[in-house]
Structure formats: C-alpha cells, structure tokens
Amino acid sequence: MPAFARWAMYVGVAILFAIACAFLSNWQFSRNAERSEQLQLVADNYDAPAVALGDLLAPGADLTPSDEWRPVRLEGQYLADEQLLVRNRAHGGSAAYEQLVPFRLTDGRVFLVDRGWLPPGNRQADPDEIPAPPSGNVVVEVRLRPGEAAPTSGRTAEAGQVPTINLGLVAAQTGPLEQGAYGLLMSESPAPATAPLPIDPPSNDPGPYLSYAIQWILFAVMGFGFITYVIINERKLRREEADDDELPESVPSAATSAATPDRRRVDPVALHRSRKRPKDRDADDEDALLDAR
C-alpha cells in the first residue's frame, strides 16, 4: 500500500475515534448538566418554607418537577392499620426498611407519608420494632417526592411490604391514595414517643461527569497525536532507508589491503639474487683469463 494511502487511512481512523470521543464527551456533559440542575433544585427547595399541600399539588394531579423537595404541611390523621414497609433500602451499609403510612387529609384525600427508615432486626430480617405513628389529629410537614418506578424485574414482596415506593403498588394494598407524589417526613405535631430514623438528605456530590467529559476530549486529542507520531516516525524510517541506498560501494580497508598480496610486488630475495648474478659472472671471467696466462 502506498505511504500516502496508508497515512490517509491512519487519519481516517483518528477522525472516527475523535467522533466517538466527542459523542461520549457530549453525553457526559449532558449528564453533568442534569446533575447540576438536580443540585440546584435541592438547594432552592429543600429548606423552603412549608406551604399547604393544595398550593402545590391539586387532587389527582402529578407533581410538577420544579416542586420536588418542597416542604408542605398536612393536617389530618394517620391510617396506622394500613402502614407498609419498603424493603431493601440502603442505609448505613445495610439493607434496611422504610415505614410508609397513609395519611387522610381533612379534605378527604389520602396522601402517603414516608416516616423514615428502620434497621433490620437482630435475629431476623424484619425490624425488631415498628414505631406507631401519632394517633388523632396531627399536623405533619413533609418534603414532596415523585413516586418511584415499579421493579423492571417483576419482583414482588410479601404482604405488608412493597419492593419500591411505587404508588400504584402501595395503593394495591392500602386502598386509593394520591398518585402524584408522596412525602418524606420532616416533623409531626404532636411528636410521638418513638419514631423511625430520619431519611438522609440528598447527596450534594456533583458526580464524575465533568471530569469524564474532559477525559474523552483529551482521548480524542491523544488519538491525533498518536497518529501524527506514527506518520512522522514512518517518514523518518523511509528517509533513512533512502539514504542507505544512495551510499557508494565501500572502499577496502587498510587491513584488507595488507592481507591481500599484490601480484606485481617484487620479491626482495629474488631481486637481491638477480643483482648478484652479473657480479659473479664477471668474477668467473677474470679467473678464466688468469688461468690462461
């Protein structure tokens, strides 16, 4: 594959990776925005002055999302005989319970009140004691919450218990009640001798969504940086290979030249002998002349 085509493929992969990172980053930004809205809603409503329930929730109406966590005041009587427990509620690292008691308002409506949570028993899963709500006419202040979804797994609970605070499931055991919202107990007047433990306030943790969003952006940048590094490194290797191909043939070293004898080099011994031969022949001639005399 030609280098340009291969590099174009690398860049295409980096672009696809960046698109995926952008999608995931935008998703995390959206979740962070939602979490910020939730925290702002709690900050605005949690400690607001209590108002009458009718001011925020009309009979049969659904809770307006902006009114979640708003304190409201109820006047009427608890229907203690119809109380339920919500099981498997996480509190203090254990699977606890929450006490649900219907409350009949002076206008005849029945509104569900979550009085708080109860730890599991010492020898059994069910609480050792379930505090009774105040009898007679009571003034109650609660914070409004929307009902929870029914379990998607279809799990059920034994009689007198529910798996979630789904107002339809609760009404199936207690009878008709308001389906638009339920209330988390703030105070009761008169106060009972014993009461469940109060529900913990909502967490103010913004969550990791913003940091995750930034991380996905950095991953996209790192993807382009990695592809750039690969292309630059590949071009460098190609230049080095091209330079190696242009080098001339290597010249034999001095050691190689010394090890290879030159055929034209004269042997010193032979040269010495060749130089002595004429001198020896002259001496022989002189000896012959003297013998002749």
N, C-alpha and C positions, 0 to 999 in steps of 0.2 A: 504494500500500500504506500503510495507517495506520502512524503512527510506532511505536505500541506493538508491532504485529506485526513490524515491521522490527527493532526492538530485541530482541524475543524471538528472532528468527532469529539476530541477532548473538551473543547469549548462548549459543544452542544450538551455534553454530559454535565458540565458545570452549570450551564443555564438551567437545565431541568432540575438539578439539585437545588439551585437557588430559588426556583419557583416553588418547589415543595417546602423549602425552609420559610419562604415568605408566607405561604398558606398557613403553616403551623404557627408562625410568629403572630400573624393576624388573629388566629384563633385564641392564642394566649392573651393577646391584648384585649380581645373581646371579653374573655373570662375575667381579666383584671378589672375591666370597666364595670362588669356586673357586680363583682365583689365590692368595688368601691361604692357603687350605688347602695348595696346592702348595708355596708358600714355606715354610710351617710344616713340611711333610713333609720337605723337603730339609734344613731346619735341624735337625730331630730325628734324621734317619737318615744324613746324608752322612758325618759323622765318627764314627759309632758304632763300637764295637769289632767286628772281624771275627769271625764265627762259622762253623761248618761249614755247608756248603750244605744238608745234610739237616735242619738245625734250622729252616730257613725254607722249603725247597721239597722236598716229598716227590716221589718218582718219578712222573712223569706228571701232577702237579698244576699248577694255574695259580698264578701269583704273586699273593699277597694284596696289594691296593693299598697297604695301610699299610706293607708291607715294601719298597716301591720305594726305591732308592738305598741299601739296607742293604748293608754290606760283608760278603762271605762268603769263605771260604777253600776252595780247591780243591787236591786232590792227585792227580797222575796224569801223563799225557803228552799233549803236543800232537800232533795228526794233521796234520803240516805239508803232506802231499801233498794234503789236501782243503781247503786255505785258499781263500778267495774275497775279492773286493774289492767294496765297495759304492761305486757311482759317484755323482757329482753331490751330494756332501756339502759344505755351505757351511762353509768355514774360511778365515779371513783374507781374505775378499772374493773367493775363487776357488772354483771347483768342484773340490773335492779328492776323495780316496778314503779309505775306512776298511778296515782289514785285519781280516777275520774268519777265525778259526782254530778248528775243533772241538777240544775237549779231552776226552780219555777219562779219567774218574774211576776211582779204584781199585775202586769198586763196579760198574764196567762201564757206567755211564751216560755219554752223550756230551753235553757242555754247550758251547754256543757262546760264544767269547770275542772281544770287540772289542778288539784290541790297540792301536788308536789310528789316527791319520789320516796320510795320505801326500799330499804336494803333487803336482800334475800334473808331467809331465816337461818338460824344457826345449824339446824338439823334437816332442813328441807328447803326446797327452792322458794316456796311461797313465804311472804313476810310473816314474822312471828306475831306482829300486831298491826292492825289497820285502824288508825285513829278515826273516831267518829266525827263527822262534821258538826258544827253548832246546830242546835235544834231551834225551832221557832223562826221568827222573823230575823233576818240577817242582812247586813249591808256588806257587800263584798266588792273589792276592787281587783280587777284582773287586767292583763295585757292581751290584746286581741291577736290571735294566730289563725291562719287558714288551716283547714283540715288536711291531714296527710293522705297520701295515695294509698290505695289498697295494695297488699303484697302482690307482686307480679308472679311470685312462685305459687300463689294459691294456698299458702299455709294458713291454718286456722288456729284457734286457741280453744281451750276448754271453757265450759260455761262459767260466766263471771269474769272472763278475761277477753282481751282483744289483742291481735298482733301489732296493730298500729292505731294511731288516733285518726282513723278514717271514720268520719261522722256517720256515714251510711252503715258501717258495721256496728258502730256503737248504738245507733238508733234501732238496729235489728234486735238488740237485747233490752234496751231501756224504754223503747217507745218513741214517739215523734219528738224531735228537738230541732233547733235551728241548725241548718246545714251550711250557713255562710261562714261561720267561724266558731272557734271555741276560745276559752280564756285561761291564761296562766295566772294562778293565784298570786296576788300581791299582799292582801290583808283581809281579815274578817273581823266584823264587829257585831256581836261580842266575840272575843277571841276564845278559842277552845282551850281546854286544859293541855291537850297534846295535839300535835299536827305533824303531817309529813314534812320532810326536809324540803326547803325551797329549791326550785329549779334553778340551775346555774344560769347566769346571764349569758347572752350570746358572745361568742368569741370576737375579739377585735383584731384578730390576725388577718392581715391583707392577703395572705397566701403567697405562693411562689410564682404566680402567673407572670408578673412583670419581669422577673429575672429569667424565666423560661423564654419569654418573648425575645429578650435581648440576646440570649444564648443562641436562638435559632438564626438571628441576624448575623451573629459572629460566625456561625457554622457556614452560612452562605458565603461570607467574605473569605473564610478559610478555604472553601472549595475552589474559588477563583485563584487564590494564592497558590494552592497546591498544583492546579493545572498550569499556572504560569511557571512554577518551579520545574515541572516535568518538561515543558516545552523548551525552556532555557537550557536545562541540563542536556536534553537530547540534541539541541543545536550545537552545544559545546562539544559533545562527543563526535558529532559529524564533522565539525571543523578539524578536530584533532586527527580523525581518520584521513581527511583530505590532505592535511599537511604531511602525514606519513607517506602517502602515495607519491607526493612530489619530491621527496628527498632523492639525491643521486646515489649510484651504487657505492658501496663502502670501499675505501682505499685499504689495501693490505697493510697491516701494522708492521712496525719495525721487527717485532719478534718473528712474525710470519716470514718476512723477507730474509731474516737471518737463518731461519730454519730451512728455507728453500734455496739450494745451491744454484749459482749462476753458471750455466754450461760454458759460457765464454770466459770464465775466470781462469787465469793461468796458474798452474801448479808451481809453487816456489821451488820445489826439489827438482822438477823436470827442467825448469829454467836454469838452475844452477848447473845441472849436468850438461845442458846444451851449451852453456858458456864455457865450460871446461874443456869440451872436446877439441875445439881448434887449438888451444894451447898445448894439449897433449900430442896432437898430430905434428906440430912444429918441433916439439922435442924429439920425437921419433926420427924425423928427417935429419936433424942435426946429428943424432947418434949414428945414423947410417953413413953420413959424409965422413965422420971421423974414422969409422971403421975402414972406409975405402982407402984412406991415406996410409 
